[in-house]
Amino acid sequence: MSLERINPGELSPATGFSHAVTATGGTLVFLAGQTALDAGGALVGTSLTEQFETALTNLLDALAAAGGAPADLARVTVYATDVADYRANSRELGRVWQRLAGRDYPAMAVVGVVRLWDEQALVELDGIAVLP
């Protein structure tokens, strides 16, 4: 299995994401949306950064349980209840991403939403991975 991250020079610089990712071979893993719920089902954290870290940890834990690693992520969608807050904290969120998932970014999108299933949740992440 191989993932190739593609960032054409004709597009704006890819910062914290890849413009395209190709995958050959392997097994697809579809990762359900994860918020900042702990193992007991309680929401953890009050700030976007705190919730993002827990949600990303949950996503990566689900991926690991399926036999994958952060480098296997081909696509991640971030659903944020406040895109302006997400943008304002993007550097800090990037540091959280790099610490937990490394520097190989999947294709990503941030989508603004009115609310999430868990009413106090500020962010949710889902994804697609390709395992060897």
KEKE-3310 file (N, C-alpha, C; in steps of 0.2 Angstrom, whole numbers, plus 5000, padded with zeros to 4 digits):
npx = (5004:5002:5002:5001:5005:4999:5003:5001:5011:5004:4993:4987:4999:4999:4995:4995:4987:4984:4983:4978:4977:4983:4979:4985:4982:4979:4968:4953:4948:4934:4932:4922:4913:4921:4920:4925:4923:4925:4930:4919:4909:4907:4908:4924:4934:4933:4937:4941:4953:4956:4946:4948:4960:4956:4946:4954:4963:4954:4949:4961:4964:4953:4957:4969:4964:4959:4970:4978:4989:4993:4999:4992:4981:4970:4961:4953:4939:4935:4923:4917:4909:4912:4919:4927:4934:4941:4950:4957:4963:4971:4986:4989:4981:4987:4999:4995:4990:5002:5010:5002:4999:5009:5018:5013:5001:4984:4972:4961:4947:4938:4923:4910:4897:4881:4878:4883:4880:4883:4878:4887:4898:4912:4919:4921:4928:4930:4936:4945:4955:4969:4975:4989)
npy = (4994:5011:5028:5044:5060:5075:5090:5102:5115:5125:5128:5136:5136:5121:5121:5112:5103:5091:5094:5084:5066:5051:5033:5017:5000:4990:4991:4999:5010:5017:5030:5034:5049:5058:5065:5075:5065:5056:5039:5036:5042:5056:5073:5081:5094:5112:5121:5125:5120:5110:5101:5097:5091:5079:5074:5071:5062:5052:5048:5043:5033:5024:5021:5015:5003:4997:4993:5003:5017:5035:5039:5032:5039:5045:5055:5067:5075:5090:5096:5110:5121:5134:5142:5153:5154:5142:5145:5156:5149:5140:5138:5133:5122:5115:5112:5103:5093:5089:5084:5073:5066:5068:5074:5071:5075:5072:5073:5087:5095:5108:5111:5122:5120:5121:5115:5100:5083:5080:5092:5101:5100:5106:5103:5090:5076:5066:5052:5044:5030:5021:5005:4995)
npz = (5000:4996:5000:4991:4993:4985:4980:4970:4962:4956:4964:4979:4993:5002:5018:5032:5027:5013:4995:4987:4988:4984:4984:4983:4982:4997:5012:5014:5027:5035:5046:5059:5064:5077:5093:5107:5117:5132:5138:5146:5140:5143:5139:5136:5140:5137:5128:5111:5107:5117:5115:5102:5103:5110:5102:5090:5096:5099:5086:5081:5090:5086:5073:5076:5082:5071:5065:5060:5057:5060:5048:5039:5036:5023:5021:5030:5038:5046:5057:5063:5075:5076:5064:5063:5076:5074:5064:5071:5080:5073:5072:5084:5084:5073:5079:5089:5080:5074:5084:5088:5076:5067:5053:5040:5031:5028:5014:5018:5025:5032:5039:5043:5055:5062:5074:5084:5086:5100:5110:5117:5111:5101:5090:5078:5071:5056:5046:5032:5030:5023:5023:5024)
capx = (5000:5006:4999:5005:5002:5001:5002:5004:5013:4999:4988:4990:5003:4996:4998:4991:4983:4987:4978:4976:4981:4981:4981:4986:4982:4977:4961:4950:4945:4930:4932:4916:4915:4923:4920:4929:4920:4929:4928:4913:4904:4907:4912:4930:4937:4929:4940:4941:4960:4956:4941:4951:4965:4953:4943:4959:4965:4948:4950:4968:4963:4949:4961:4974:4960:4958:4976:4981:4993:4991:5002:4988:4975:4970:4956:4950:4935:4934:4916:4918:4904:4914:4925:4932:4938:4945:4955:4960:4967:4974:4993:4989:4978:4992:5004:4992:4990:5009:5012:4998:4998:5014:5018:5010:4994:4979:4967:4957:4942:4935:4916:4906:4891:4877:4879:4885:4876:4884:4877:4892:4904:4914:4922:4921:4933:4930:4941:4946:4962:4970:4980:4993)
capy = (5000:5017:5035:5049:5067:5078:5097:5105:5122:5129:5129:5139:5132:5117:5122:5108:5098:5090:5095:5077:5060:5045:5027:5011:4994:4991:4990:5005:5010:5022:5031:5038:5055:5058:5072:5075:5061:5051:5032:5035:5046:5063:5078:5083:5101:5118:5125:5121:5116:5104:5096:5095:5086:5073:5071:5068:5056:5046:5046:5039:5026:5020:5019:5010:4997:4994:4991:5008:5023:5041:5040:5029:5043:5048:5060:5069:5081:5093:5099:5115:5125:5141:5142:5159:5151:5137:5149:5159:5144:5136:5136:5128:5115:5112:5109:5097:5088:5086:5080:5067:5062:5069:5079:5069:5078:5069:5078:5089:5100:5111:5112:5125:5117:5125:5111:5093:5078:5082:5099:5105:5098:5112:5100:5083:5073:5059:5051:5038:5028:5015:5001:4990)
capz = (5000:4997:4999:4989:4994:4979:4981:4964:4962:4953:4969:4985:4997:5007:5025:5037:5023:5006:4990:4985:4991:4980:4987:4979:4986:5004:5014:5016:5034:5036:5053:5061:5067:5084:5097:5113:5123:5136:5138:5149:5136:5145:5135:5139:5138:5136:5123:5104:5106:5121:5112:5096:5105:5112:5096:5086:5099:5098:5079:5080:5093:5082:5068:5078:5083:5065:5063:5056:5060:5057:5041:5034:5034:5017:5021:5037:5038:5053:5058:5068:5076:5075:5060:5065:5081:5072:5061:5076:5084:5068:5073:5090:5082:5069:5084:5092:5075:5072:5090:5088:5070:5063:5048:5034:5031:5023:5011:5023:5024:5038:5037:5048:5056:5067:5080:5083:5090:5107:5110:5119:5106:5097:5084:5076:5065:5054:5041:5028:5030:5018:5027:5019)
cpx = (5004:5001:5004:5002:5004:4999:5005:5006:5008:4993:4991:4994:4998:4999:4993:4986:4987:4981:4974:4980:4978:4983:4981:4986:4979:4970:4959:4947:4941:4929:4926:4918:4916:4923:4925:4926:4925:4926:4921:4907:4903:4911:4918:4932:4931:4931:4940:4948:4959:4951:4944:4956:4962:4949:4948:4962:4960:4949:4956:4967:4958:4953:4966:4970:4959:4964:4980:4985:4991:4994:4997:4982:4976:4966:4953:4945:4934:4927:4917:4911:4905:4920:4930:4936:4943:4951:4959:4965:4971:4981:4993:4986:4983:4997:5001:4992:4997:5011:5008:4999:5004:5014:5016:5003:4990:4976:4962:4952:4939:4928:4912:4899:4887:4878:4880:4880:4877:4883:4883:4899:4906:4917:4921:4925:4931:4935:4941:4953:4963:4976:4983:4990)
cpy = (5006:5023:5040:5055:5071:5086:5101:5113:5127:5131:5133:5134:5128:5118:5118:5104:5096:5091:5089:5072:5054:5039:5021:5005:4995:4990:4997:5005:5017:5024:5036:5044:5055:5065:5071:5071:5056:5044:5031:5039:5053:5067:5080:5089:5106:5122:5121:5117:5110:5099:5093:5089:5079:5070:5068:5062:5050:5044:5041:5033:5022:5017:5014:5003:4994:4992:4996:5013:5029:5042:5037:5033:5046:5054:5061:5075:5083:5097:5104:5120:5132:5141:5148:5157:5146:5140:5153:5155:5139:5134:5132:5122:5111:5109:5103:5091:5085:5082:5073:5062:5063:5074:5077:5070:5074:5075:5080:5094:5102:5113:5116:5122:5121:5121:5104:5089:5079:5089:5103:5104:5104:5109:5093:5081:5067:5058:5044:5036:5022:5011:4997:4983)
cpz = (5000:4996:4996:4990:4989:4981:4975:4965:4960:4958:4975:4989:5002:5014:5030:5033:5017:5001:4988:4988:4987:4984:4982:4984:4993:5005:5016:5023:5034:5044:5054:5064:5075:5087:5103:5119:5126:5135:5141:5146:5138:5140:5139:5136:5136:5130:5117:5104:5111:5118:5106:5097:5106:5106:5092:5089:5099:5091:5078:5084:5089:5076:5070:5080:5077:5062:5059:5060:5057:5050:5036:5032:5027:5017:5028:5035:5045:5052:5064:5069:5076:5071:5061:5071:5079:5068:5065:5079:5079:5069:5079:5088:5078:5074:5087:5086:5074:5078:5090:5082:5065:5057:5041:5034:5026:5019:5017:5021:5031:5036:5043:5049:5062:5074:5079:5087:5097:5107:5112:5115:5102:5090:5084:5071:5063:5048:5037:5028:5025:5022:5022:5019)
residu = (MET:SER:LEU:GLU:ARG:ILE:ASN:PRO:GLY:GLU:LEU:SER:PRO:ALA:THR:GLY:PHE:SER:HIS:ALA:VAL:THR:ALA:THR:GLY:GLY:THR:LEU:VAL:PHE:LEU:ALA:GLY:GLN:THR:ALA:LEU:ASP:ALA:GLY:GLY:ALA:LEU:VAL:GLY:THR:SER:LEU:THR:GLU:GLN:PHE:GLU:THR:ALA:LEU:THR:ASN:LEU:LEU:ASP:ALA:LEU:ALA:ALA:ALA:GLY:GLY:ALA:PRO:ALA:ASP:LEU:ALA:ARG:VAL:THR:VAL:TYR:ALA:THR:ASP:VAL:ALA:ASP:TYR:ARG:ALA:ASN:SER:ARG:GLU:LEU:GLY:ARG:VAL:TRP:GLN:ARG:LEU:ALA:GLY:ARG:ASP:TYR:PRO:ALA:MET:ALA:VAL:VAL:GLY:VAL:VAL:ARG:LEU:TRP:ASP:GLU:GLN:ALA:LEU:VAL:GLU:LEU:ASP:GLY:ILE:ALA:VAL:LEU:PRO)
# end
